[in-house]
């Protein structure tokens, strides 16, 4: 017989903010569309209080749905 092993859910993709990054630059790089920045903001609201002020070194969750 064959046994099936349940796969764990995929790890959410993360992005480490670099100096000079903005949410729209990250969105352009990852989604190809700077207007998608709000998806990243919504997924990281507990960390990002002001979407215009993100800090280098922050690890942001990147939604891929």
Backbone bond lengths (Angstrom), bond angles and torsions (degrees), N, CA, C in turn:
res aa  C-N    CA-C-N  psi(-1)  N-CA   C-N-CA  omega(-1)  CA-C   N-CA-C  phi
1 X - - - 1.432 - - 1.513 111.77 -
2 X 1.288 114.75 164.07 1.458 118.72 176.75 1.523 108.89 -110.30
3 X 1.315 114.64 143.50 1.457 118.40 177.39 1.519 107.99 -111.34
4 X 1.314 115.15 142.15 1.454 118.65 177.68 1.522 108.50 -107.65
5 X 1.295 114.51 135.27 1.463 120.33 178.14 1.511 107.02 -106.90
6 X 1.327 116.08 126.51 1.468 120.02 179.09 1.519 108.86 -67.33
7 X 1.319 114.56 129.66 1.466 118.81 177.90 1.521 109.23 -81.10
8 X 1.323 116.94 140.77 1.471 117.69 175.02 1.525 109.40 -67.42
9 X 1.323 117.12 155.07 1.470 117.48 178.26 1.522 109.89 -61.58
10 X 1.330 117.17 149.85 1.466 118.62 -178.31 1.523 110.46 -62.12
11 X 1.322 115.89 143.00 1.455 120.29 175.92 1.520 108.17 -64.04
12 X 1.331 117.06 137.37 1.464 116.37 175.82 1.519 109.37 -63.49
13 X 1.303 115.97 140.68 1.455 120.21 179.53 1.522 108.33 -69.56
14 X 1.325 115.59 141.27 1.461 118.61 177.25 1.517 109.58 -123.09
15 X 1.322 114.70 158.14 1.454 122.04 178.97 1.516 106.65 -135.75
16 X 1.324 116.15 130.84 1.463 120.15 177.20 1.523 108.22 -93.94
17 X 1.320 115.20 122.64 1.465 121.29 -177.73 1.525 109.66 -65.13
18 X 1.324 115.90 131.66 1.462 122.33 176.67 1.524 109.29 -104.18
19 X 1.325 116.26 160.80 1.464 120.76 177.28 1.526 108.86 -56.95
20 X 1.318 116.51 134.71 1.460 120.91 178.69 1.518 113.68 88.80
21 X 1.342 117.88 -6.62 1.463 120.40 178.72 1.524 110.80 -73.12
22 X 1.308 114.88 151.66 1.463 122.58 168.17 1.527 105.40 -134.25
23 X 1.317 116.43 164.54 1.468 118.18 179.58 1.524 110.90 -60.29
24 X 1.329 117.69 -37.50 1.465 118.39 -179.79 1.530 111.39 -69.74
25 X 1.339 117.79 -35.25 1.475 119.60 176.48 1.526 110.87 -65.63
26 X 1.332 115.91 -41.49 1.471 119.97 178.89 1.527 109.77 -63.93
27 X 1.336 116.76 -43.74 1.467 120.68 178.98 1.523 111.17 -61.08
28 X 1.337 116.21 -42.11 1.470 120.30 179.14 1.529 109.88 -61.90
29 X 1.333 116.03 -42.57 1.465 121.26 -178.14 1.531 111.46 -67.05
30 X 1.334 116.81 -42.26 1.463 120.43 -172.54 1.522 113.91 -92.40
31 X 1.321 116.94 -33.41 1.471 120.65 -177.41 1.523 112.88 -108.65
32 X 1.339 116.85 -14.14 1.453 119.86 -175.45 1.520 113.01 79.51
33 X 1.345 116.61 11.03 1.465 120.64 -177.46 1.523 109.28 -148.84
34 X 1.323 116.78 110.43 1.467 121.38 -177.76 1.527 111.91 -61.53
35 X 1.337 117.56 -25.38 1.464 120.20 -178.15 1.532 112.56 -70.47
36 X 1.321 117.44 -10.05 1.467 121.31 179.46 1.531 112.47 -82.79
37 X 1.337 118.45 6.83 1.460 121.56 -177.03 1.522 112.31 -55.29
38 X 1.327 116.97 -30.78 1.463 119.99 -175.76 1.533 112.09 -65.76
39 X 1.332 117.26 -28.65 1.478 120.29 176.30 1.521 110.01 -61.46
40 X 1.325 116.45 -42.00 1.463 120.82 179.85 1.527 109.41 -68.52
41 X 1.325 115.99 -43.07 1.464 120.32 178.69 1.524 110.99 -58.65
42 X 1.331 116.96 -48.90 1.468 120.57 -177.97 1.522 111.83 -61.75
43 X 1.318 117.45 -34.83 1.465 120.93 -179.03 1.524 112.67 -75.74
44 X 1.328 116.97 -12.42 1.472 121.53 -174.50 1.523 112.74 -129.48
45 X 1.323 116.78 27.40 1.473 120.26 -173.78 1.516 112.86 -62.37
46 X 1.342 117.87 -27.68 1.465 118.86 -179.12 1.526 110.70 -67.68
47 X 1.309 117.54 -24.08 1.462 121.77 179.12 1.521 111.83 -99.05
48 X 1.327 116.92 -42.91 1.469 121.21 -174.18 1.529 108.96 -90.06
49 X 1.313 116.11 105.63 1.465 119.91 176.41 1.524 110.67 -83.61
50 X 1.324 116.38 -35.35 1.463 122.06 179.43 1.525 107.28 -129.70
51 X 1.339 117.78 115.10 1.470 119.22 -175.98 1.523 114.26 -62.45
52 X 1.332 117.02 -14.48 1.471 119.51 177.10 1.525 112.25 -86.85
53 X 1.336 117.23 -8.29 1.468 120.99 -177.47 1.520 110.08 -124.41
54 X 1.336 115.55 87.34 1.460 119.67 173.91 1.520 107.66 -112.12
55 X 1.322 116.50 150.97 1.457 121.39 -171.08 1.522 111.91 -110.42
56 X 1.345 117.08 136.68 1.467 119.03 174.05 1.525 110.25 -55.13
57 X 1.328 115.70 139.68 1.454 120.98 179.63 1.518 113.37 97.50
58 X 1.332 117.90 -18.87 1.463 119.82 176.74 1.519 109.46 -64.04
59 X 1.327 116.26 139.78 1.468 121.48 172.56 1.525 107.71 -98.76
60 X 1.316 115.46 117.86 1.462 120.36 -179.24 1.519 110.38 -106.54
61 X 1.338 116.00 140.67 1.467 120.72 173.43 1.527 107.78 -76.38
62 X 1.329 116.17 137.44 1.463 121.79 -178.90 1.527 108.51 -114.70
63 X 1.336 117.45 106.86 1.475 118.94 178.73 1.525 111.35 -68.72
64 X 1.321 115.92 139.31 1.481 120.84 -178.63 1.516 111.91 -125.62
65 X 1.325 117.79 33.95 1.469 118.14 179.69 1.499 111.85 -104.99
